[in-house]
């Protein structure tokens, strides 16, 4: 095998056979191939949301341009890659070709009738950092990346070819701009010392005899560059760049942390924004930004983000409300709730309240114990001490507060006495992790029905739209259907929490119609008071119409009906817009809601 053929980046996703049949039924064989190919690549631009309460879009563009210029990142951009309908791509190999490539990109975008994309690339052709030209997204900035680039790996007779194999998850991060950290390195050539130039390739999990998947070799294996090396054939087309080792081979497999390899040449070049303009910007996928806009939050409203971590959409909603109103963000993980709090504080947002709560238990009933133990005893809040007596307002106000279990430690508690005494002893012994400043997380027992103006359910999903993706074999038809069951239960909770006349937005980051269009079908058929609503801005494509029936079973999955497809937004990773796979549905809640 020629080295140029072997040492390149041409991955191919391997799907479960029945899952592939399902997606081919939904998209057609050619289109699904294009989607699979697009998923193996990162987007060739980074999308940044500006915190307009702290900065302007123009000022952020000026700052980022200066930062990138100083870092000499602009010299790394040699062109872009835009997929055409047949899966072919246009790649610029040097700066002299860049102008011709951008002209061809515009031709391809025109052939795909993508007006927003045409505007995107026309505005971006002259600069690395530029304002999003799409209507309704004035707070969005694009930073141009490039790729795929052809990497020339040295293999001269007098120079030993050295290589490092990284895990699939590590590689997916590297393709997005990360360095290689010690835990991600799996195997390495012999005699690698600090400062050596190494080729970086990827090992993807392979099926084993037990029905599971592994890499087929142990961590720390020595590579000889021979066909007997582990994953030799599987690494064909899986080289992602070149780097400089930051420690010797012994150090890579001895240390527990640190950068193992610093990437110097990448198949895809994307600027890094770690610790850049903190509080002023947030790196976020374009469809996620659109989702917050579609929700259309207004000043003074009460809004729930049901699965809020890490807080990107939560903070976007609060900024659109000008930090006036109340944004309740919940997640079932203590640490993720802390992440939301920290992001809100970084962005200077005060209207966000984050609680630990399983979204499957988001609805609280009127007969729950909500205030019987409340007194004027002070509770430590997320940002300040709050009088509990402030929660003892009219029933309407109480309904708007998450139900909490509060105990006055100065009196004897007859309910959960041992637990309360234990908590009291903890407080006497000094603040623990959950009582320290910045580490406090309040738990909620849920919220009363009809208590929110708008609800966002960005549901946990199969995440088959995230990119770059080098492995898809873990999903089966059965596992995809389990996601659907979970999402329906969550939707059943969400729909109860929106007041009549309110809005419910549902979104996922998957290409699976069962979690997208089929969920919409379920919602409309189950809840007569729900109706699909128009979305603004609208830059995604229409939804899928019809139904699916796999060849080997009687299961029928219904999707949208004619006339409904234009009310949802489906973001196709293979489209010229070059986003992740994503889906958005917006429902208006009728005034006749029971």
N, C-alpha and C positions, 0 to 999 in steps of 0.2 A: 504494500500500500504506500503510495506517495505521501511524503511528510506533509505537503501542502494540503492534501485531501484529508489526512487524519487530524492534523493540528489546526482545526478551524472550529467555528461555532455554528453548528447546524443541528440543534437538538430536535427530538421528536417525542411528543407526549404519548405515553402508552396508557390507554384507557381500559377499564374493565369492558369486556366484549358486549355485555348487555347494556351498559351505560352508553357505550359508543352507538349501539343500535338506536337507543332512545334519543340521543342528540341528533343523529342523522335523520331520524323521523321528524324531529322538530325543525331542523335548519336545512336539511338537504346535505348530501355528502360533500359537495364542493365547498359550501359555505362553512360547514363544521370543520373541514380541513383548514380553512383560512383562520377560523377562530383559534383552533389548536396551535397553529403556527404563531399567531399573534401573542398568545398567552406565554410563549417561551421567551418573549422579549420585553424589556421594560419600555414604558413610554419614552419618547425621545425629547420630552420637555418636562420640566418640573413646574408644578402649579402651586402658587403661594397665595394665601388669603391674608389681606392686610387688616389689621386691627384699626379700623377707622376712628376709634375713640382715642387712639394714641398717635396716629400718624396718617398721612395722606398717601394715596397710591403713587403720586408723582415723587414724593420724598423717598419712599421705599425703593422705587426704581432707581433713583439717583444714588442712594446708598449702596444698593446691591451691585450696581454697575461699577461703582468705585471699588467695592470689596473684591469683585471678581477680576477687575483689571489689575489690582495690586497683587492678587494671587496668581496672575497670569493664566487664569483658567480659560480665557477667551481663545488663547492659542491652541487649546485642545479641540476646538470645534472645527471639524473638517467637512461638515455636511449633515444631512439627515436621512432618515429612512421612512418612506411612506409606502404602505402596502397598497397594491392595486387589487381589483376584484379577483384576478387569477392567482394571487399569492406572490407575484413577482415583486421585486423591490428595486429602488433606485439608491445607489450608495455612492457617496463622494469619497474618493480615495486621497485627494489632496486639495489644497485651497484653490488651485486654479480651476478645478471642476465645480466648485461650490455654486457659482452663479448659474451654470447650466443645469445643475441638479435642482436648484430651487425653481427654475423655470419649468422643469419637467414635473416637479411636485404640484405646481399650480395646475398644470394640464390634467394630472391624475385626479386632483380634487374636483376640477371642473367636470370631468367625466363621471364622477360619483355624485354630481349635483349637490355638493355640500357647501352651501353659502357661508355658514359660520367658519368652516375650516379654511375656506379661501381667504376670508378676512384675517383669520389667525395667522396664516403664513405670510400673507402680504405685509401685515404690520410687523411681523417678526423677522423678515428677511434682512432688515438693515441693522439689527442690533441683537445682542444676546439676551437682554432683559427688556420686556415690553409689556404694555398694558393689554389685558384681554379685550379684544374688539367686539365680543359678543354682547348684545344688549342685555341689560339687567345684571351684569357681572362687573360693575365698575370698581369693585374692591379686590379684583383678582389680577395677579401678575404672573406672566409666564417667563421661565428661564430656559432658553434653548439648550438642549444637549445634542448628542450626535451618536451615530452608529447604525449598523454594525461596522466596525473597523477591522481590517485585515491586520493581524499581528504577525510579524516576522520573528519566528523563534530561531535562535542561533543553534546550528547543528553542524558546525564546521568540524572536520576530522580531528583537529587538534584541540577542540574545545568540547568537554564533556557536557552533554545535555542534562540539565538538572530540572527536576519537576517536583511540585507539591500537589497532592490530591486533597481536595476539600470536600466537606459534606454538601449534600444538596441544599440544605437550608442556608448554610454559609454562603454558597455560591449565589443563591437568590438575593441575599443581602449585598454581596459584592457587585452584582449586576445593577443594583440600585445606587451604588456609590460608596459602599462600606469598605473597610480594610479587612484583612483576614486575621481573626483573633485565634489564640491558641486552641480553644476547644473545637474550632471548626476544621483544623488540620487533621487529616486521617492517615496519610502516608507521605513518604518523602524519599528522594534519592539519597544514596549514601554520600558521605563526605560533604554535606552541605554545611557551610559556615556562615556566620553573620556577614551580611553585605553581599552575598551571592545573588546573581540574577537567576530567577527560576521561572519556568512556565507553570501556570496554574490551570489545573483541569478539575473536573467534577466527577464524583462517583454518585450514581443514582441507585437507590435501593433496588434490589433484584429479588424475585420470588425464590423462596427456599423450600425444602422438602416438607417442612412443617406447616406450610400454608401461609407463613408470614413473609416478611421481607427484611433483608439486611444488605450490607455492602459486600459480603463474601470474603472479607479479610479483616484482620484485627488492626486496631489503631496502632500506628508506629511501624507498620510494615515497610521494609526497605524496597525501593523501586530500582530495577536494573535497566529499565527501558526495553525489555524483551517481551515477546508475546506471552511469556509465562507470568508476567506481572499481573497482579490482581486487577480486574476490570479493564484489561488492556483493550479489548475490542469494544467494550461499552463506552470507553472514553473517546471513541471516534466522534468527532464533531462536538466535543464537550470541553474545548479549551476556551477559557474566558479572559485570558490576559497574561500579563507578565508582571513580575514584582521583584522587590528586593527583600531578602530575608532580614529580619530585625533581630534574630537570634540563631544560634546553630541548630542543627538537627536535634542534638541532645536536649537543648533548651526547649525546643518546640514541644517535645513529648515529656519533658520533666516539669515545666512550669504549669501552673493552673490558670494563669491569666496573662494578659498582655497581647500586643500586636505581634503576630508571628511573621506576616509578610505584608509589606507596604506596596500596594499596587502602583505601578508606574505606567503601564500601558493597559488599556481596557478595551474590550470589545465594544462596550457602550460607555460613553463619557457623559456623566451627569454631575453637576456641581454639588458639593456637600454644603448643608446649611446648619450643621450642628453648632449650637451656641451663637447663632448669627441673629442680630436684631431681636433678642428675646423680648417678648411682650408686644412687639410691633407686628410680627408676622407669624403665620402658622402654615407649615407645609401640609397640604391636603389635596386629595384627589379631586379633580374637577366635578365628577358626579356628586360627591359628598357636599361640596359647596352649593351645588344646584339644589340639593335636597333641602337644605336650610332655607333657601330662597323660596322654594315651592311651598314650604309650610307657611310662609308669609306672616311671621309673627308681628304683632303690633304693640306699641307702647302700652304699658299698664295691664297687659294680659297675663294670665296664669297658664303656663305651658309645662308639659311633662315630656321629658326625654327618657324613654323607658329603659333603654339599654345604652347608657350614655358613654361608657368608657371608650376611648381615653379622654373624651371631652371636646373633640373637635367640633362636632355639630352643636353641642351644648353652648360653647362659647360663641359660635357663629350666630346662633339664635339670640343670645344676650346682646351681642353687638348690633344686630339688626333692630332690636328693641331699644337701642340707645341706653342700655342698662337700666331701663325703667320698666318695672313689672316684677314678675317672679318666674324664674325658670327652675323647676325641680328636676334634678338629674339623679337617676338611681342605677345601681349596679349591685350584683350579689357578692362582689369581691371587695373585701376591706381595702386592699392595696390599690385597686382600681378606683375606688371612691376617693382615696387620697390623691391619686393622679389627677382626678377631675378638679379637686380643690386646689391643688398646686397650680394647674394650668389657669384656672380662673383668677387666682391671686397674681400670677405672672402677667396676665392681661389686664389686671386692674378692674375686674368685674365684680360687682357687689350684689347683683340680683340673683345669683346662682346659689341654690341650696342642694347639696349632694347628700344622699342617704344610701345606706346599705339596705338593699331590698331585692329579693328575687322577683323578677317581673311576672312570673307565673302566679304570684300572690299579691299583685298590685292593688286589687280591689278589697276595700274594707267595708264591712256591713254596719248598718246603723246600730245593731244590737251588740257590737263589739264594745269592750271596755276601753273607753278612749280618754276619759277625764276624771274618773273616780278617785285616782290617787294624786291628781294634780294639786299643788299648793303653791304658796309663794316662794317655795324653795328654789334656788337658782340652779339652772342647768348650764354647763359649759357648752357654748355654741361653737360653730365652726370658726367664727371670727371674733366673737365677743360673748360676754355673759348676757343671757336673755332671761328675763323674768318669766317663770312659768305662768304666772297670773296673766301674762299677755296672751296666752293661748285660750284663756277662759272668756271668750267673747260670745257673741250670739251664735246660735247653731250654724248659721251660714258661714261665719268665719271659722268655726271649729272644723267644719267640713273641708275647709280649704287647707287644713294642716294635716301632716302625716300623723297617724296615731302612734304615740310613743308610750312606753311603759316607764313611769317615773315613780320613784320612791323617796319619801322624806326620811332620811337616815336618822333624824332626831326622834322619830316615833317608832314604836314597835310595829313591824309589818306582819300582817297575818297571811299574806299571799307571797309565795316564793321567799319565805323568811330567810332560809339558809343562804340563798343566792344573794339577797340584799345585804345580809351581814357580811358575807364574803367581799362584796363590792365595797362596803363601808371600810373594812379592814384595809383593802387595797389603797383606798384614798388616804387613809391615815398613814400608811407606810410610804407615801409619796406617789407622785404621778407615774403611772406605767405607760406603756407604749400608746394605749388608746386614750390616755388622759393628758398626755403632754401637748404643749402648744404645737399646732401644726400636724399632730397625729390623731386628733379627735375625729371619730366617725360616728355619726348618729345612725341608729337603726330605725327603720320605719316598719309599721305593721300594715301599711297600705293606705289607700286614699278612698274617699267616698265616691260613689258613682256620680257622674255628671259634674265633677268639680274642676274640670280644666277646659279652657277655651280651645286649646289645640294640643294634640298629642302626636309625638313622633315615635314611631316604632321602627328603628333600624335594627331589624331582627338578626339574632345569631343565625348563621346559615352555613352552607357547604363551602362558601368562599371560593367557588370555582371561577370567579371573575378576576381575582387578584393576579397580578403579574409583576415580575416574571415568575413563571411556574415551570419547574422541571420534572414534576412528578404528579400524576393524577390517578394512579392505580388504587389508592386507598378507598375511593368511593365506589359503592355498589348501588344497584337500583334500590335495594332494601335500605341502605343507609340514607340515600336521598329522600326516601319516603318517610324515614324517621325524622329528618329535619322538618318535613312538612307538618307532621303531627305536632311537633313542638311549637312551630310557628303559629299554627291554628289556635292552640291553647293560649298562646301569648296574645294573639289578635283578639280572642274572646275577652281577655282582660282589658285590652286597650279600648275597645269599642264602648265598654261600659263607663269609662272614665271621661269621655268627651261629652260636654253639655249639648243639648239640642241647639242646632245652629252653628256648632263648632266644626273643627276640621281635624281629620286624622290622616297622617301621611305614613305610608309603609314603604320601606326600602330594604334592599339586600345588595350584596356584592357578589352575586353568583349569576351564571348563565343558565341555571337550571329552571326551565319553565314551571316545574312543579312547585317551586318555592316562590315563583313570581306570578305569572298569569293564572295558574291554577289557584293560588291563594286569593287573587282578586275574584275569580269565579265563585269560590267558597264564600267570600265576604258578601258579595252581591246577592247570592242565592239564600244566604242564611239571615241576613239583616235587611229587611225591606226598607228601612229608613236610611240606608246608605246609598249614595250615588257617586259615581266617578265625577271628579271636578277637573276643570281645565288647569294646566300647569304653566306657570311663568317663572323664570324663563324656560323656554322649550328648545333644547339643542340635541336631545337624544332622539332615537328613532321610534317607530311604532311598536306595539306589542305583537305577540303571536296570536293568530286567530285559528280556531279549530280544536282538535283533540288528538290524543295519542293512545294507541292500543298496541302494545308490544306483541310480537308474533307468537310468543310461547305462553301467553296467559290471557285471561279474560278481563284484566284490569283496564279500565278506561279512565283517562285523565282529561278533563275538559279545561280548555283555556278560554280566551276571550271570544266574544261574538262580534260579528261585523258591526262596525260603528263604535266599538269600545276601544279599538287598538290605538286611536289617536289621543286618547285621554291619559295614557301611561307613557312613560319614557323608558326605553330600553337602550342602554349604552353598549355598543358592540365593540369589543377590543380589536376587531379586524377592520373597523371603519377608519376613514381618514382622520377622524377626530382623535384617534390614538389614545383612548382612555382605558381604564380598567373595565371589566364587565360589570354592569350595574343595572338596577331596576328601581323605578319610583312609581308609586301609585298614590293618588290623592283622593280622599273621600270627603264629601260634605255630609254632615250628620243632620238628618231631617228634623224639623220642629215637632213632628209627630212621634218622636222616639218614645218608646214605652218606658 
